[in-house]
Amino acid sequence: MKKTVLRNYARLIARVGVNIQKGQEVMIFAEVDQADFVKLLVEECYRAKAKRAWVEWDYEPLYKLNYRYCSQTVLSRVEDWEKAKLEHRAKVLPCVIFLDSYDPDGLKGVNQEKMAKVEQKRYPILKPVFDSMENKYPWCIAAVPGGKWAKKVFPGLPKNRAMEKLWEAILRTSRVTEDPIASWQAHNAEMEKRCSYLNALGIASLHYRGDNGTDLTVGMIPEAIFMGGGEYTLNGQFFNANIPTEECYTTPMRGKAEGIVYATKPLSYSGELIENFSVRFENGKAVEVHAEKNQALLEKMISMDEGAAYLGECALVPVDSPISESGLLFYNTLFDENAACHLALGMGFTNTIRGYETKTLEECRKMGVNDSMNHEDFMIGYEGLDIDAKTRDGKTVPILRRGKWAFEV
């Protein structure tokens, strides 16, 4: 891949993704095989006038070794230096960039029960610090190819060619054109128009119907809005949390979901793939799940904590989005969720509440925003999905027909 194109991508992440302001610090989380691109990205952060760019390196095989040889007690411990490091981040509030290149099957064979118990032990200790940072800093998830990920998407190609093809797919769907910043400005404007239309409807509930058996009704929070494209921190800094993004999303009312929904793409969770699954809801809670592959892992996912079995997001994505039209299954939530309508089990977004900036987290959650240690998106969109909105004044308005938008803006 040409270095000039990769630099354009790095510049897009720095200036449109987190939108670095002069004097801000930046934290970058990356895998060790991304070193060349990370170097470009760090340079673009400094060109955007960052005060300091920090890089946190990760390596998935080491994660597996830790879970193989360390005791559950040792892994569950939050060391003083870990907490101090996170508390410093909460004080400084740097821009945060996550570069995703994980192997979709990278943690296959890890003791999932042990992993879940470790996360359940650590999360309550760190949660107050994470809560204190909610909506206060710009962040962005973007992707860089990893060798095993590339081979998963393009299994018939040699590794180097698969990497090149995955780079091409990432850059194309991320709108890395000759002028990617202008492309994203136009894209954000289009997303804002669609969200404005949805918000003007006064939606009380969404009804999902599909010829695959999906029949689900989800209630909305009256004060919630649809968002899409860029968003703002509490101090007014604009950023794009996902590159790419095609979704108009909102936070539904906790406890208001009835029916069954069938996933249309695999879900990568905890380093393994859950495939061909369904979820049935009663009184808003996932009470029954079935999966052809990794049933036990799906059951573990919805039992991580009290909120893990409730919905935290409803996202609308047409089947003619650029990612969907690529025809690729990425085995990566960042991309696959932007190829299809999706739901998320777990934590909801407090910034979808009108006037959230004047409310506490507790107040937003009392209004119906779900709270959980998890936020797991799973894809339900396809060419056979219809979605209707029931408005608060009793109207039924088509939102999607056969997977495509049923309205123009």
Secondary structure, DSSP 8 states (H G I E B T S, - for coil): --HHHHHHHHHHIIIIIS---TT-EEEEEEEGGGHHHHHHHHHHHHHTT-SEEEEEEE-HHHHHHHHHHS-HHHHH---HHHHHHHHHHHHH--EEEEEE---TTTTTTS-HHHHHHHHHHHHHHHHHHHHHHTTSS-EEEEE---HHHHHHHSTTS-HHHHHHHHHHHHHHHTT--SSHHHHHHHHHHHHHHHHHHHHHT-EEEEEEEETTS-EEEEEE-TTB--B-S-EE-TT--EE-SBSS---EEE-EEEEEEEEEEE-SS-EEETTEEEEEEEEEEETTEEEEEEEEE-HHHHHHHTTSSTTTTBEEEEEE--TTSHHHHTT---SSHHHHTTSS-EEEEE---GGGBTTGGGS-HHHHHHTT----S-EEEEE---TTEEEEEEETTS-EEEEEETTEESS--
